Structures are given as C-alpha cells and as structure tokens.
Amino acid sequence: MTEPEAQPVTVVGLGAMGSALAGALLAAGHPTTVWNRTAARTEPLTALGARAVGDIGEAVRAAPLVVTCLTTYDATLEALTPASEDLGGRTLITLNSGAPSGARSMAAWAEARGARFLDGAVKNVPSAVGRADTLLYYSGDREVFDAHLPTLQVFGGDTQHLGGDVDLAALYESAVGGTLLPALLGFFQGAALVTARGLTAESLVPHTVKWLEMINALLPDLASEIDSGNYQQPQSALGLFHAAIPDERQLGAEAGIDIRWLESMHDLLQRGVDLGYGDLSISVLVEVLRQTDPAS
Ligand SMILES: NC(=O)c1ccc[n+]([C@@H]2O[C@H](COP(=O)([O-])OP(=O)(O)OC[C@H]3O[C@@H](n4cnc5c(N)ncnc54)[C@H](OP(=O)(O)O)[C@@H]3O)[C@@H](O)[C@H]2O)c1
C-alpha cells in the first residue's frame, strides 16, 4: 500500500493543534479540507488555501484520509456521528489526548463503519508541528500506518508506530504525560521561592535545565530497577526524600509559599516508609502506587 504524494486530507477540529496540523499539510502541498464546529476558526486556513466546508459529511467525503484533533474522544464521536455513513473505505486518524479505553471505543466505532483506524498523539506544542524533531506516535494496524507515513511525517519528522494494539498511543501518551504537571509545578514553586527573594525566574532556568538533564540520565537505571523489581542498591533511598519533608515545609513557611500540592507526595513517601521501604531506591514508590490507596 502506497499513497501518492500530497494526498488529499481532511482535518476535523481546528483548535490550536488542529490548525497547526492543517497548516503543516497546506505548507506541504496537500489539498486540505477543514471542518470546525465554530466556523470562524477555518478562516486563517482558507487564507492559506484550505477548503472549508460546513457539513461534516461533506468534509469526510472530501478525502481518503480524515485526521481529527478535538478535545476528547467523546467530542470526536459527537462531531463525526452525523458522518457515520461517509466513513466507509476511508482512514480515520484521531490525534486527541485521552484514556486508552477511549481509543479502543473509537477504533471499534470507526471499524464498525468500515473505516480503517489509527490513534495517535502529538508529543509537542502546536508551534512545533512540522519540525524534523517533533515526535508523534501512533498505534493500530501497521499497514495503515505505512500507507500514510509520508503524510504523517508532515506533522513531525519523528513519527513512530508503537504497535498493533490500537490503545498503545493513548497509553504511552498518558504514561509520559504524567511527568508534565509535577515537573512544571516544581519549576513554578522554585520560581515563587526565588522571586520572593527579589531574584528572577530566569536566573533559575540554567540550573533547572541541568537538574532535568540529571533526572533524564537517571531514568534508565530507575526503569531497570522497576522492571527487575530489585530496589536493593539505591543511589537515592526513599528514606532520603522522606527525611527532607520537614525542610520542605519549613522552606514553604519561610518564603510564604503555599506548598500544599506536595502533601500527596509526602503521603506517598510516608506510606513507603510505613511499608518498610525506607532503605530501598526511590523507584520503590512504584510499589506504593500499585497498592490500593488505604484512604479510598
Ligand atoms: N495545544 C497543545 O499544546 C497540545 C499538545 C499536545 C496534544 N494536544 C491535544 O490535542 C487536542 C486538541 O487540543 P487543542 O490545543 O487544539 O485544543 P483547543 O484549542 O481547545 O481546540 C479544541 C477543538 O475541539 C473542538 N471541539 C471540542 N468539543 C467539541 C464538540 N463537542 N464538537 C465539535 N468540536 C468540538 C473545538 O471546536 P470549537 O472551535 O468549535 O470550540 C476545537 O476545534 C487535545 O486532546 C489536546 O490534549 C494539544
């Protein structure tokens, strides 16, 4: 299965990300049809050469490949349902975030309507769409992925297929994405601390970048501990993190910073110590996470 160059594509959902995807297709010369619930959002793309249609069925019929980028799977289903009869024989690729169960339901729905289906995730911000190093990953039928690869690479040069199970992209997106908010909150807390002293958040950046590089370097060893279940040779023991709890609380009080977001992490550390894990590697927190929360 190969596709001709500049295959026609329909993009459904023109929020920040969908607009970036459609813009990249237009820049690469793909005849691009766009549909959005709020029609005004099609205008910047029609100015770039897209064809906007108001009827979702017409949008779906306009191309053999339909890419959706709405907020959720539920929103995607809601938008596509009036075009149910039009999907047969086409390829549908969903690029929203969501739970693996959402990807599985979406696949079953699309396949019941005779469509080929892939689920994917854009692992970057809209302004990075189209760059050679931008990562997107997909899951589902490998043949469908291979058939559309030249088009998918328009969205980002680092385009990967994670496997035939259709929910793998959503699974990995959720698993990787879990790092984002805690990491950003850690940075925001640091920024609140230094700015409380009249220093700039900018002064923190090189040091935080170095710190994140250190964390990057630790991940393979931590993963190996988790995969082997051997937490006995810690570089950093759970007890070390637990011992720092009073200092963290003190620091927050001294600087007048609300650090309550740390409480659930302190609770996890305490549960680890209570389970007798204090001398084990910090990665043993995975074992704490695997246990049912006693409070639930
Ligand atoms: N932005 C990012 O940095 C980023 C990065 C990676 C992944 N993503 C993922 O990409 C997806 C889209 O994100 P975004 O930033 O483009 O969001 P956004 O700017 O908020 O746009 C949301 C889009 O979904 C449409 N929509 C929502 N509910 C709908 C419904 N019931 N029926 C029809 N259309 C509906 C909106 O239509 P209207 O215009 O009519 O409201 C709009 O086109 C999300 O799953 C997000 O997690 C985003």
The ligand as an SDF file (V2000), in Angstrom:
LIG
                    3D

 48 52  0  0  0  0  0  0  0  0999 V2000
   -2.3340   22.5030   22.4750 N   0  0  0  0  0  0  0  0  0  0  0  0
   -1.3330   21.7050   22.8490 C   0  0  0  0  0  0  0  0  0  0  0  0
   -0.2700   22.1380   23.3080 O   0  0  0  0  0  0  0  0  0  0  0  0
   -1.4820   20.2170   22.6590 C   0  0  0  0  0  0  0  0  0  0  0  0
   -0.3170   19.4180   22.6840 C   0  0  0  0  0  0  0  0  0  0  0  0
   -0.4340   18.0370   22.5090 C   0  0  0  0  0  0  0  0  0  0  0  0
   -1.6820   17.4690   22.3730 C   0  0  0  0  0  0  0  0  0  0  0  0
   -2.7880   18.2680   22.3720 N   0  0  0  0  0  0  0  0  0  0  0  0
   -4.0980   17.6140   22.2730 C   0  0  0  0  0  0  0  0  0  0  0  0
   -4.7480   17.9850   21.0710 O   0  0  0  0  0  0  0  0  0  0  0  0
   -6.1650   18.0060   21.2910 C   0  0  0  0  0  0  0  0  0  0  0  0
   -6.7050   19.3520   20.8340 C   0  0  0  0  0  0  0  0  0  0  0  0
   -6.0270   20.3550   21.5790 O   0  0  0  0  0  0  0  0  0  0  0  0
   -6.1010   21.9020   21.1840 P   0  0  0  0  0  0  0  0  0  0  0  0
   -4.9920   22.5660   21.9190 O   0  0  0  0  0  0  0  0  0  0  0  0
   -6.2260   22.0560   19.7190 O   0  0  0  0  0  0  0  0  0  0  0  0
   -7.4880   22.2880   21.8780 O   0  0  0  0  0  0  0  0  0  0  0  0
   -8.3750   23.5900   21.6430 P   0  0  0  0  0  0  0  0  0  0  0  0
   -7.5660   24.7010   21.0780 O   0  0  0  0  0  0  0  0  0  0  0  0
   -9.1250   23.8150   22.8940 O   0  0  0  0  0  0  0  0  0  0  0  0
   -9.4210   23.1200   20.4930 O   0  0  0  0  0  0  0  0  0  0  0  0
  -10.3840   22.1400   20.7690 C   0  0  0  0  0  0  0  0  0  0  0  0
  -11.0670   21.7500   19.4720 C   0  0  0  0  0  0  0  0  0  0  0  0
  -12.0550   20.7520   19.7550 O   0  0  0  0  0  0  0  0  0  0  0  0
  -13.3060   21.1970   19.2020 C   0  0  0  0  0  0  0  0  0  0  0  0
  -14.4020   20.6340   19.9930 N   0  0  0  0  0  0  0  0  0  0  0  0
  -14.4420   20.4160   21.3190 C   0  0  0  0  0  0  0  0  0  0  0  0
  -15.6040   19.8290   21.6660 N   0  0  0  0  0  0  0  0  0  0  0  0
  -16.2940   19.6360   20.5170 C   0  0  0  0  0  0  0  0  0  0  0  0
  -17.5420   19.0460   20.2100 C   0  0  0  0  0  0  0  0  0  0  0  0
  -18.3340   18.5250   21.1690 N   0  0  0  0  0  0  0  0  0  0  0  0
  -17.9380   19.0300   18.9130 N   0  0  0  0  0  0  0  0  0  0  0  0
  -17.1670   19.5440   17.9470 C   0  0  0  0  0  0  0  0  0  0  0  0
  -15.9540   20.1280   18.1640 N   0  0  0  0  0  0  0  0  0  0  0  0
  -15.5230   20.1560   19.4390 C   0  0  0  0  0  0  0  0  0  0  0  0
  -13.2410   22.7020   19.2800 C   0  0  0  0  0  0  0  0  0  0  0  0
  -14.2040   23.2590   18.4310 O   0  0  0  0  0  0  0  0  0  0  0  0
  -14.6530   24.7930   18.6210 P   0  0  0  0  0  0  0  0  0  0  0  0
  -13.6060   25.6330   17.9400 O   0  0  0  0  0  0  0  0  0  0  0  0
  -15.9740   24.8500   17.9690 O   0  0  0  0  0  0  0  0  0  0  0  0
  -14.7180   25.0580   20.1100 O   0  0  0  0  0  0  0  0  0  0  0  0
  -11.8090   22.9120   18.7810 C   0  0  0  0  0  0  0  0  0  0  0  0
  -11.7230   22.7400   17.3950 O   0  0  0  0  0  0  0  0  0  0  0  0
   -6.4090   17.7480   22.7770 C   0  0  0  0  0  0  0  0  0  0  0  0
   -6.7550   16.4190   23.0170 O   0  0  0  0  0  0  0  0  0  0  0  0
   -5.0460   18.0690   23.3750 C   0  0  0  0  0  0  0  0  0  0  0  0
   -4.8070   17.3600   24.5870 O   0  0  0  0  0  0  0  0  0  0  0  0
   -2.7240   19.6180   22.4870 C   0  0  0  0  0  0  0  0  0  0  0  0
  1  2  1  0
  2  3  2  0
  2  4  1  0
  4  5  1  0
  4 48  2  0
  5  6  2  0
  6  7  1  0
  7  8  2  0
  8  9  1  0
  8 48  1  0
  9 10  1  0
  9 46  1  0
 10 11  1  0
 11 12  1  0
 11 44  1  0
 12 13  1  0
 13 14  1  0
 14 15  2  0
 14 16  1  0
 14 17  1  0
 17 18  1  0
 18 19  2  0
 18 20  1  0
 18 21  1  0
 21 22  1  0
 22 23  1  0
 23 24  1  0
 23 42  1  0
 24 25  1  0
 25 26  1  0
 25 36  1  0
 26 27  1  0
 26 35  1  0
 27 28  2  0
 28 29  1  0
 29 30  1  0
 29 35  2  0
 30 31  1  0
 30 32  2  0
 32 33  1  0
 33 34  2  0
 34 35  1  0
 36 37  1  0
 36 42  1  0
 37 38  1  0
 38 39  2  0
 38 40  1  0
 38 41  1  0
 42 43  1  0
 44 45  1  0
 44 46  1  0
 46 47  1  0
M  CHG  2   8   1  16  -1
M  END
$$$$
